[in-house]
Amino acid sequence: MNKTITTLLAAIGIAASAPASAIIVGGVDFGALGANPINIHLETATLAQTFINGNGQNATAYGYITTLNGDSSYCADGSGNCGLFYVANFNNSQNFSSSYVEFTSATVSVFLSDTSPFNLLNHDSPTNLATILALNGGNPWVTLTGHGNLGGIADPLAVVNGGGVLTGATASGTGFGLFDVSGPGDASVISYLNANGVLDAAGNPTDIVLTSSFNNRVLNPFDQLHGFANGCQNGTAVAGAWCFQGTANLRGDTQIPEPGILALVGIGLLGLGSAARRRKA
């Protein structure tokens, strides 16, 4: 629910020794902008996501949150000895085509590391997934659950959708989704981010907008070396290959994008599947 600043500060327990501008929640500093959680902005990099090529499939994505409200030094103690990572699962693809796809359920699990961030390009994606999921003993910092009524052409039950373009062997895409803040996670983080600052297409409140952009031409070199990205750059990949790299943003915004640009992280296809089917034909 929406909170006044007084209620917010009492709920999250700002450390007495912290700077006056700091909003400390769950071990990270949201800075002065954190006083209004409906304007929270988390930017990510080194996003990796898997490929799908039809209906009834699932996609996986992961990444590192590089900045929080524009600040790359978001550790509560002012050091660089922490980091936020996430793993996203997008389930049950539907209305699949060469340029569009939807998912009817999704979760984004964010984990807090209490050590210096590790480089996700130093290991392959299966290793990175296992490492992220083991952070903090496997206990998420917060969990986001997909929220329907995206608007535009999306089915009302879809929580994530995406669109893309195939140019030669290059597939580029964008994505969009809505999420509710939920558990499991740190109770103070759940309370803080559950700000209802976003309205879905039906006028119902939710908490987080997630957008992304990605491409198949720059891949994790260890995914390529270890055979986890086979066919990603020539249209012969199979479902589950780690075909995409890009960026994503999570934000507690007061507006959602126009329906014409709806789409989101982890859609993992858009054009390559059709290209592969044409080659096989």
Wavefront OBJ file of the C-alpha trace (Angstrom):
o trace
v 0.000 0.000 0.000
v 1.071 3.632 -0.347
v 2.979 4.956 2.631
v 3.733 8.379 4.021
v 7.369 9.226 4.584
v 6.869 8.897 8.336
v 5.454 5.394 7.987
v 8.148 4.486 5.491
v 11.030 5.559 7.685
v 9.587 3.726 10.655
v 9.083 0.571 8.604
v 12.548 0.375 7.090
v 14.500 1.578 10.115
v 17.033 4.046 8.764
v 20.372 3.620 10.509
v 21.087 6.508 12.863
v 24.651 6.771 11.621
v 23.712 6.906 7.935
v 23.922 10.184 5.991
v 20.774 12.307 6.061
v 20.189 11.617 2.359
v 20.398 7.839 2.708
v 17.412 5.517 2.638
v 18.781 2.164 3.823
v 16.615 -0.860 3.106
v 17.667 -4.478 3.257
v 21.387 -3.701 3.266
v 21.445 -1.278 0.330
v 21.297 2.512 0.065
v 18.513 3.900 -2.159
v 19.885 7.433 -1.758
v 17.840 10.614 -1.556
v 15.528 9.402 -4.335
v 14.633 6.458 -2.147
v 12.371 8.700 -0.092
v 9.738 8.084 -2.776
v 9.620 4.359 -3.653
v 7.272 4.929 -6.609
v 10.274 6.424 -8.423
v 12.765 3.615 -7.721
v 14.952 2.764 -10.724
v 17.254 -0.276 -10.927
v 19.403 -0.601 -14.048
v 20.983 -3.915 -15.014
v 23.746 -5.056 -17.317
v 25.196 -8.332 -18.611
v 21.664 -9.638 -19.062
v 21.629 -13.119 -20.580
v 18.510 -14.947 -21.686
v 17.480 -18.134 -23.410
v 15.870 -18.830 -26.760
v 12.357 -20.164 -27.373
v 10.771 -21.159 -30.670
v 7.100 -21.881 -29.980
v 4.163 -21.955 -27.597
v 4.148 -23.675 -24.202
v 7.831 -23.009 -23.523
v 9.755 -21.330 -20.696
v 12.624 -18.832 -20.816
v 15.271 -17.915 -18.260
v 17.230 -14.692 -17.823
v 19.747 -13.383 -15.307
v 21.852 -10.300 -14.708
v 23.619 -7.916 -12.369
v 22.023 -4.691 -11.095
v 24.706 -2.130 -11.903
v 23.047 1.002 -10.506
v 20.286 1.814 -8.061
v 18.677 5.204 -8.675
v 21.695 6.013 -10.840
v 24.294 5.197 -8.172
v 26.698 2.311 -8.707
v 27.862 2.459 -5.053
v 24.690 1.278 -3.375
v 26.152 -0.758 -0.515
v 24.723 0.380 2.823
v 28.216 0.870 4.306
v 29.461 2.874 1.336
v 31.864 0.152 0.225
v 31.854 -1.844 -2.981
v 31.473 -5.103 -1.097
v 27.945 -5.974 -2.113
v 25.890 -6.511 -5.246
v 22.364 -7.288 -6.410
v 21.856 -10.068 -8.947
v 18.651 -11.543 -10.338
v 17.253 -14.644 -12.007
v 14.032 -14.370 -14.007
v 11.766 -17.188 -15.161
v 9.129 -16.598 -17.842
v 6.685 -19.461 -18.243
v 4.112 -20.797 -20.726
v 4.747 -18.881 -23.940
v 1.687 -18.184 -26.069
v 0.647 -16.314 -29.233
v 4.127 -17.003 -30.562
v 5.136 -15.666 -33.982
v 8.318 -14.542 -35.721
v 7.959 -11.094 -34.124
v 5.862 -11.490 -30.963
v 5.421 -13.691 -27.889
v 3.692 -13.585 -24.483
v 4.167 -15.425 -21.188
v 1.338 -16.094 -18.741
v 3.445 -16.317 -15.555
v 6.813 -14.977 -14.449
v 9.008 -14.481 -11.392
v 12.101 -12.360 -10.842
v 14.192 -13.355 -7.823
v 16.701 -10.716 -6.703
v 19.628 -11.794 -4.506
v 22.008 -9.698 -2.421
v 25.677 -10.639 -2.350
v 27.677 -9.439 0.655
v 30.952 -9.648 -1.259
v 32.376 -7.715 -4.197
v 30.349 -8.347 -7.388
v 31.662 -11.043 -9.693
v 31.967 -10.669 -13.474
v 29.219 -12.653 -15.210
v 31.285 -12.872 -18.394
v 34.017 -14.873 -16.654
v 31.834 -18.006 -16.528
v 29.176 -19.684 -18.636
v 25.473 -19.146 -17.980
v 24.749 -22.427 -16.137
v 27.605 -21.630 -13.723
v 26.374 -18.045 -13.279
v 22.824 -19.242 -12.559
v 24.000 -21.680 -9.913
v 26.190 -19.017 -8.285
v 23.413 -16.402 -8.149
v 20.819 -18.846 -6.816
v 23.207 -19.810 -3.991
v 23.767 -16.226 -2.783
v 22.704 -15.562 0.800
v 22.085 -19.262 1.301
v 19.551 -19.257 -1.539
v 17.312 -16.700 0.186
v 16.148 -13.882 -2.141
v 16.397 -10.202 -1.228
v 12.990 -9.781 -2.881
v 10.790 -11.703 -5.311
v 8.670 -10.154 -8.057
v 5.616 -11.991 -9.435
v 4.114 -11.305 -12.866
v 0.998 -9.124 -13.082
v -1.497 -9.268 -15.981
v -3.415 -6.657 -17.988
v -0.423 -5.326 -19.927
v -2.675 -3.530 -22.407
v -2.274 -3.113 -26.151
v -2.550 -6.341 -28.117
v -1.605 -8.525 -25.149
v -3.927 -11.186 -23.780
v -5.239 -9.951 -20.397
v -3.653 -13.020 -18.747
v -0.182 -12.267 -20.146
v 2.294 -10.833 -17.634
v 5.247 -10.415 -20.021
v 5.365 -9.826 -23.758
v 8.005 -9.023 -26.324
v 8.668 -8.094 -29.908
v 11.669 -8.246 -32.183
v 13.157 -7.913 -35.642
v 15.404 -10.273 -37.620
v 17.888 -8.495 -39.912
v 19.986 -11.061 -41.711
v 21.387 -13.217 -38.903
v 20.952 -10.504 -36.277
v 17.925 -10.706 -33.969
v 17.134 -7.670 -31.850
v 14.263 -7.363 -29.420
v 12.620 -5.404 -26.660
v 10.441 -6.512 -23.787
v 7.899 -5.331 -21.259
v 6.233 -6.722 -18.131
v 4.419 -5.775 -14.940
v 5.240 -7.232 -11.511
v 3.915 -7.302 -7.964
v 6.394 -7.278 -5.093
v 6.028 -10.500 -3.125
v 7.949 -13.041 -1.096
v 10.092 -14.814 -0.359
v 12.443 -11.995 0.550
v 13.568 -9.494 3.177
v 10.427 -8.203 4.935
v 11.688 -4.602 4.946
v 12.396 -4.697 1.196
v 8.981 -6.193 0.441
v 7.274 -3.509 2.545
v 9.298 -0.715 0.961
v 8.906 -1.711 -2.714
v 5.215 -2.602 -2.367
v 4.314 0.982 -3.283
v 1.500 0.457 -5.839
v 2.991 3.170 -8.037
v 2.000 1.583 -11.351
v -1.453 1.085 -12.862
v -2.113 -1.771 -15.269
v -4.267 -1.398 -18.374
v -7.400 -2.155 -16.309
v -6.557 0.533 -13.747
v -5.431 -1.877 -11.030
v -2.313 -1.072 -8.970
v 0.947 -2.967 -9.219
v 4.539 -2.209 -8.221
v 7.225 -2.698 -10.854
v 7.652 -2.134 -14.592
v 10.379 -4.203 -16.245
v 11.707 -3.323 -19.716
v 14.607 -4.735 -21.703
v 16.500 -4.737 -24.974
v 18.767 -7.479 -26.303
v 20.644 -8.862 -29.301
v 22.094 -12.199 -30.404
v 25.380 -10.930 -31.843
v 27.396 -10.385 -28.640
v 27.246 -13.505 -26.501
v 28.954 -14.795 -23.372
v 32.245 -16.229 -24.711
v 32.103 -19.142 -22.276
v 28.587 -20.043 -23.443
v 30.011 -20.257 -26.941
v 33.101 -22.181 -25.837
v 31.108 -24.737 -23.836
v 28.369 -25.264 -26.437
v 25.533 -23.456 -24.644
v 24.997 -20.961 -27.493
v 25.202 -23.248 -30.520
v 23.279 -21.929 -33.515
v 22.412 -18.613 -31.877
v 23.992 -16.553 -34.633
v 22.911 -18.527 -37.682
v 19.284 -19.446 -36.985
v 19.826 -23.098 -36.004
v 19.589 -22.789 -32.206
v 17.326 -25.066 -30.183
v 15.038 -23.931 -27.372
v 17.013 -23.254 -24.198
v 20.206 -22.040 -25.896
v 21.724 -18.902 -24.319
v 21.216 -16.721 -27.389
v 20.780 -13.190 -26.088
v 22.712 -10.509 -24.246
v 21.416 -7.072 -23.372
v 20.200 -4.748 -20.636
v 17.091 -4.397 -18.493
v 15.519 -1.883 -16.126
v 13.233 -2.422 -13.153
v 11.425 0.644 -11.952
v 8.611 1.621 -9.644
v 7.178 4.064 -12.141
v 3.975 6.099 -12.147
v 3.361 5.451 -15.837
v 3.660 2.482 -18.194
v 4.895 2.643 -21.813
v 2.515 3.154 -24.720
v 0.913 -0.119 -25.915
v 2.854 0.054 -29.162
v 6.163 -0.681 -27.426
v 4.998 -3.380 -25.029
v 7.430 -6.306 -24.501
v 10.049 -7.755 -21.920
v 13.142 -9.563 -20.732
v 13.588 -13.229 -21.475
v 11.301 -13.561 -24.464
v 14.226 -15.276 -26.088
v 13.258 -15.662 -29.679
v 11.770 -13.249 -32.146
v 12.726 -14.190 -35.652
v 15.450 -16.786 -35.133
v 12.919 -19.581 -34.687
v 11.193 -18.732 -37.938
v 14.527 -18.420 -39.704
v 15.532 -21.867 -38.461
v 12.234 -23.391 -39.619
v 12.638 -21.811 -43.070
v 16.146 -23.258 -43.415
v 14.955 -26.723 -42.391
v 12.074 -26.503 -44.872
l 1 2 3 4 5 6 7 8 9 10 11 12 13 14 15 16 17 18 19 20 21 22 23 24 25 26 27 28 29 30 31 32 33 34 35 36 37 38 39 40 41 42 43 44 45 46 47 48 49 50 51 52 53 54 55 56 57 58 59 60 61 62 63 64 65 66 67 68 69 70 71 72 73 74 75 76 77 78 79 80 81 82 83 84 85 86 87 88 89 90 91 92 93 94 95 96 97 98 99 100 101 102 103 104 105 106 107 108 109 110 111 112 113 114 115 116 117 118 119 120 121 122 123 124 125 126 127 128 129 130 131 132 133 134 135 136 137 138 139 140 141 142 143 144 145 146 147 148 149 150 151 152 153 154 155 156 157 158 159 160 161 162 163 164 165 166 167 168 169 170 171 172 173 174 175 176 177 178 179 180 181 182 183 184 185 186 187 188 189 190 191 192 193 194 195 196 197 198 199 200 201 202 203 204 205 206 207 208 209 210 211 212 213 214 215 216 217 218 219 220 221 222 223 224 225 226 227 228 229 230 231 232 233 234 235 236 237 238 239 240 241 242 243 244 245 246 247 248 249 250 251 252 253 254 255 256 257 258 259 260 261 262 263 264 265 266 267 268 269 270 271 272 273 274 275 276 277 278 279 280 281
